[in-house]
Amino acid sequence: MAAALVVVAALAAAYVWVQLRRRAQAARFTNLALLDRVAPARPGWQRHVGAALFLAAMLVLAVAMGRPAMPVEVPRERATIMVAIDVSPSMVANDVDPDRISAAKESAVGFVESLPDRFNVGLVSFSATAGVVASPTQDHQAVADSIENLQISPGTAIGEGVFASLQSIESFDSESGEEPPPSAIVLLSDGENTSGRPVASASRAASEAEVPVSTIAFGSGTALVEINGEPVEANIDKEALERLADDTGGYFYEAESETELSKVYEDIGSSLGSEIEYQENVVWWVRAAVLLAALAAAASLLWGQRVP
């Protein structure tokens, strides 16, 4: 854009120079009576209108090259679902075919892909700590891909998984403080909390935020996993997961299906908010340039019998 503006400025300077040069040459013509006969009077300021409009058209095109954008308020679906997945070592136990983590990933991917397009969905993984893997988005395929790439890590912090999900929901929606968005958390785990804040604290926080937590329990509790070369019982705590769901108004599942999980988003409903997006308006600038060019041609034909 900067180079185009320089070109327009150069054209303007060249036009002014030509006009001054013509005036100087006319002043050197000593026989003014003869000059009037060979060069009859021309329009005054009108003869500059065509050139001015042409330069204006070039200026507008130069601005268009910069791809200008304007802020526009657009509607946005606020309904948000966070999927929180346990990636602790006990999730590799094979008492679920083929193992707990693979079954959890398959369930989570199926759930995300079944969500209506309008829903925002995000992903949290938790082991000894919890972290947001994917912030809420309507790009469900990107979240599904992130689920497939989750890796096992030591520890189980179910409470932290809930807290991280709540924080992600709050951060995603600027209006959440005054008007919380319709939201839910789907947590997949084998249920034994070993790290971080207690599950009861997370349950209270979710209840206060009016975010139901639906839980899915994986495993029978009869499996062993190898940790640091030693066999360790892959204990589960279905009661804790069921209590978390009950206390927050969510659902508890042991043998989940897409039909059952549909209750999670059917109960959420919809809420439209708005956000500011910057949308390019190049077309309008180009249209303005074409109009100015047409006016320049008309003015030149009217007052100068030629197109600039």
N, C-alpha and C positions, 0 to 999 in steps of 0.2 A: 504494500500500500504506500509506503514512504516513497519508493521510486516513482510510482505513478503520480503522486502529488508533486514531485520535483518536475516531472514532464509537463504537467499542467501549468505550473508556475513558469516554466521556460517558455511555453506557448504564449502565455499572457505577456511576458516580458518582450517576446519577439513581436507581438502585435503592437504593443505600445511603441517599440523602437521604429517599426515600419511607419506608423502614423507620424511620428516626429520627423522622420527622414523625408516623408512626402511634403510636410509643411515647410521644411528647410529648402527643399528643391523648388517649391512654388515661390518662395520668397526671392529666389535668384532670377526668376523670369521677369525681366524689366518691363516688357511691353504688356501691361495689365489688360489693355483693351483687346489685344489679340488673344490673351489667355482666356478671357471671358467667352470669346467666340469658339475656340478650339476645345475648351473644357468648361462647358456650361455649369451653372451652380448645381451642386449635389445636395442631398438631404444633410442636415446638420447632425445632431446627436443620433437620429434614427439609423444612420448607417453603421453605428457601432452595436446596435441591438443584436443583430444576427451573430456577430462574433462573441458578444458577451454571453448569449444563450448557449452557444456552442461550447465555450469554456466552462460554463456552469454544468453542462451535460458531462463533459470530461471529468470535472471535479466529482460529480455524483458517482460516476463509474469507478473512479479511484477509491472512493469510500466503500463502494460495494465490494471491491477486491479485498478489503479488510474483513469481509464476512461479518458485518455488524449484527448484534443480537440485542433483543430487548426483553426485559423481565415480564413474564406472563404468569398469572396465578392459575394453576391447573388443579383439578380435583385429584385426590390420592386416597386409595383405600387404606384405612388405618388398621384393620383387623390383622393381628400378628400371632403367629404360632412359633414357639421355640422348641426344637427337638434337642434333648440333652441325652447323651449316650455315655455309658460307663465303659471306660477303656482300661480297667484294672486287670491285673494278671489272672484273676479268677474267671474272667470272661472268656478265657481260652479253653475252659473245661468243656469236655465233649459229651456231657449228659444231655445236651440238645444237639440235634443233627444239623450241620456237621460239628459245630461248636457254638457256644453262647454268643460270641462276638459276631460270628458270621450270620447267625440267625437274627441278631439285633440289627445288623446293618441291612439285611434283606427286608426286615419289617419296616425300618425307618425309611429306606428308599421307596418302598411300596406306598407308605403313607404320604410321603412328600409328593410323589408323582400323582397321587389321587386327589390332592388338594385342588380346589377351584383356582383358576389362574389369578383371581383378584387378591388372594391371600398373600401376605408377606410371611416368609418363613425363614428362620435362622437356625444355626447349629452351634451347640455347646458340647464340648467333650470334657469329661472329668475323670481324674485318677486321684493322686494326692492333692491336686489343685484342680481348678476348673478354668477354662478359657473359651472365649468366643471364637469359633472356627470360621463361621460365616454370619455376618450381620444380616438382619432381616431384609429380604429382597423378594421380588416377584419372579426372579430367575430361579425357578425350582430345579432346573437341571444342574445348575452350578452347585446348589446345596446337595443334591443327590451325589454328584461327583465328589464333593468334600467328604461325605459319609463313607464312600468307598475307600478313601485314602486314610482313614483314621488308623492310628497305630497304638499298640498296647503300651501302658506306662504304669509304674508302681503306684499303689494306694487307691483308696476309694473315698471320695468326698462328695457324697450325694447332696448334702446341704449346700456345699459350694456350687454344685451344678445348678441348683435352683436359684441361688443368689445371682450367679452370673447370667442366667436367663432373664431374671427380673430386671437386672441392670441393662441388659441389651434392649429389652422392650422399652424401658424408660428413655434410654439414649436415642433410640430410633425415632421417637415421636416427640416433637417439641411441645405439643399440647398435652402431654401425659400428666403434667402437674395439675392442671386445671380440669381436664377431662380425659381420664385414662382411656386408652383405646381398648376395644374388645380383644382380649388376648387369652392364650392358654399355653401351657407347657406340657410336652409329652416326654416323659423320662423313662429311659430303658436301662435296666440294671439288674444285677443279681441280688441287690438289696442290702448288703452288709456294709454299713458306714464305718470307716476306720480312720478318716482324716477330716480336718476342717471343722467348721461349725456344725452343731447337732442338727439332725433332720427336723427336730421339733422347732428350732429357731427359724429354719427355712419355711416350714409350714406356716408359722405365724406371719412371716413376712409376705408370703404369697396370699394368705387370707386377707391381710390388711390391704394389699394391692388389688384384691378381687381378681386374682389370676388363678384359675383352677389348674391343678397339676394332675394329669392322668399318668399313671405308672404302668409299666409292663415288666413283669418279673420273668427272668430267664433262669432255668436250671432246676434240678430236683434236689440238689444238696448232697448227692451221693458220689460226686466226682472228686478226683484228685488232679492237681496241677503241679507242675515242677517249677519251683522258684529257687534260683541259685543252686540248682542241682539237687534240691531236696523236694520230696513229694509233700504237698500241703493240701489239706482239705479245702475244697472250694465251697465254703459255707454260703448260704443265702439267708435272707431275712425278708420273706414275703410279707410278714406281718407289718414291718416298718413301711414297706411300699404301699400296702393297702391303707395303712393309717394316714400316710401322707396324702393319698388321693381323697380319702374320706374327709379329712380335716379341711381340705381346700376346695371341695366341691367337684373334684375330678372323678375319673373312672379308674378302676383297677382291673388289669387283665393278666391272666396267666397264659392262655392260648389265644393270642390276638388274631384278628382278621381285619381286612380293610373295611368290611361291613360294620364291625364293632367300632373301629377307630373313627368312622365317619361321624359318630356322635360328637367327637371332640370339636370338629369345626362346624357341625350343624348347630351346636348350642352357642357358638360365638356370635353369629349374625354378621352384620356389616355396618361400617361407620365410615362415611366419607369425610375427609378433611381436605386441606388444600396445602400446596407448597408453591414456591416461586421457582420457575424454570426459566432459563435464558434460551430463547428460540431465535434462530437466525431469521432475519427479514431482508435477505439479499434481493429477493424478487421485487420487493417494493422499491428499492433503490434503483434497480435496473429499469423498472417501469418509469420511474421519474426521469432517469437519464434519457430514455427513448423519447419521452414527451418533450423534454427540453430540446433535444436534437431536432425534433419535428418543428417546434416553434422557431428554432434558429433558421431552419431552411425556409420556412414561410416568411420570416422577417427579411431575410436576404433577398428572396424573390420579390417581395413587395417594395423594398426600398433600394435594392441594388441590382435587380434583374439577374441575380446569379446566386448559386448556392455556395456558402462559405467552404 
